[in-house]
Each structure stands twice: as C-alpha cells, then as structure tokens.
Amino acid sequence: MAKALYDKIIQYYIYGVFVISKDQTNHDPRIMIVDDEKDILRILKRDLESNNLKKKFNVEVFSNSESALQAFTSHPDGYYDLVLTDIRMSKMTGFELYRRIKEKNPSVKIVFFTAFETNRENLDTVLADAYFITKPLSISSLIPKLNSILNQR
C-alpha cells in the first residue's frame, strides 16, 4: 500500500504536477489545456484556478500535443475530467490528439477551441461527442460552458 502511494506521488512529481488523487471525493474538476500559444495557456490557467471562482478548476497546461498525450496516457482513466485543445498546432493537430486520447479513454470530454471557422456538419460524423468553442475566449463566457459540459453525463 505504501509503495503504491509512493509510486503515484513520484508519477505526479515527474510531470511537475502535485495534486490530490482524483479517488478522493469533492475534487475540483481537472482540466488539461493544450495550445501552442503560451500566453493563452498562462492566462487560462491563472483565471481558471482563481480563488474568486465559485467552482475552482485544477488546470494542467501543455504547449504541444505530444507532451499532452504523454501526460494523458501516464495517468489512470478518469484522471482528467476534460481536455480543452486548440485545433491547429504543429506536428500533431487537435484532431489527432482527440483520436489518440479517445483510444485510451472514450469517455473523457474533449473541447476544441479555435480562431478558425469549422464546418460542424462535416465533423459530426467523426467527432460526434466533441464540443467546439470559438476564440477569442472570455473567461466569463468560458466558465459556464465548461461547467455545462462537465455536468453532462
């Protein structure tokens, strides 16, 4: 038992994240945010983890899809409640990240956010359970959308 807990703590430490395990009740939602624009990551993390919110979020940010996928696959299913990802990124797009994450955990909620128009009808057959939010984002509109998505079963 002690070794398992130690291994879990080491795993969290390796990724620069030290959090209470999701196994415990009443946790704040854990969100992975992936975007190649570091300023957006910094602002979203700061604002979503703000103490001024009724419901605070635990946010982990990644500036590329590859490191996000590595972190996602290193954690048990259910570790992340939601993944918020940009679509256009170098090397691995948000769509490819979606596909690879869904292979590991089909039930995780994934939200795409993009500054580019997307033809939702063409994407519905492939990304039927995905959500889309258009940039620019305002925290005051983003938080209710995230809460609504998190509350859907």
VENLINKA-V879265 format. One record per residue. RES is the residue in one small letter. OMEGA is omega in whole degrees, -180 to 180 (none if undefined). Layout:
res=RES omega=OMEGA
res=RES omega=OMEGA
//
This chain:
res=m omega=-179
res=a omega=179
res=k omega=179
res=a omega=179
res=l omega=178
res=y omega=180
res=d omega=180
res=k omega=179
res=i omega=179
res=i omega=-180
res=q omega=179
res=y omega=-178
res=y omega=-178
res=i omega=-178
res=y omega=177
res=g omega=-178
res=v omega=175
res=f omega=-175
res=v omega=173
res=i omega=-178
res=s omega=179
res=k omega=180
res=d omega=-178
res=q omega=-175
res=t omega=177
res=n omega=179
res=h omega=172
res=d omega=-180
res=p omega=180
res=r omega=-176
res=i omega=171
res=m omega=177
res=i omega=-177
res=v omega=178
res=d omega=179
res=d omega=176
res=e omega=-174
res=k omega=178
res=d omega=178
res=i omega=179
res=l omega=-178
res=r omega=-178
res=i omega=180
res=l omega=179
res=k omega=-179
res=r omega=-175
res=d omega=-180
res=l omega=177
res=e omega=-178
res=s omega=177
res=n omega=-180
res=n omega=-179
res=l omega=174
res=k omega=180
res=k omega=-178
res=k omega=178
res=f omega=168
res=n omega=-173
res=v omega=172
res=e omega=-175
res=v omega=-179
res=f omega=-177
res=s omega=173
res=n omega=-176
res=s omega=-177
res=e omega=180
res=s omega=177
res=a omega=179
res=l omega=178
res=q omega=179
res=a omega=-179
res=f omega=-177
res=t omega=-179
res=s omega=-179
res=h omega=178
res=p omega=175
res=d omega=179
res=g omega=179
res=y omega=177
res=y omega=176
res=d omega=-174
res=l omega=174
res=v omega=178
res=l omega=-173
res=t omega=171
res=d omega=179
res=i omega=-175
res=r omega=176
res=m omega=-180
res=s omega=-180
res=k omega=-178
res=m omega=180
res=t omega=175
res=g omega=179
res=f omega=178
res=e omega=177
res=l omega=176
res=y omega=-178
res=r omega=-177
res=r omega=177
res=i omega=-179
res=k omega=175
res=e omega=-179
res=k omega=-176
res=n omega=-177
res=p omega=-175
res=s omega=-179
res=v omega=179
res=k omega=-179
res=i omega=180
res=v omega=174
res=f omega=171
res=f omega=-173
res=t omega=175
res=a omega=-176
res=f omega=177
res=e omega=176
res=t omega=176
res=n omega=-173
res=r omega=-179
res=e omega=180
res=n omega=-176
res=l omega=-175
res=d omega=-178
res=t omega=-178
res=v omega=-174
res=l omega=-172
res=a omega=-176
res=d omega=-180
res=a omega=178
res=y omega=-179
res=f omega=175
res=i omega=-178
res=t omega=173
res=k omega=2
res=p omega=-180
res=l omega=168
res=s omega=-178
res=i omega=-178
res=s omega=176
res=s omega=-179
res=l omega=-175
res=i omega=178
res=p omega=178
res=k omega=179
res=l omega=179
res=n omega=179
res=s omega=179
res=i omega=180
res=l omega=-178
res=n omega=178
res=q omega=-180
res=r omega=none
//
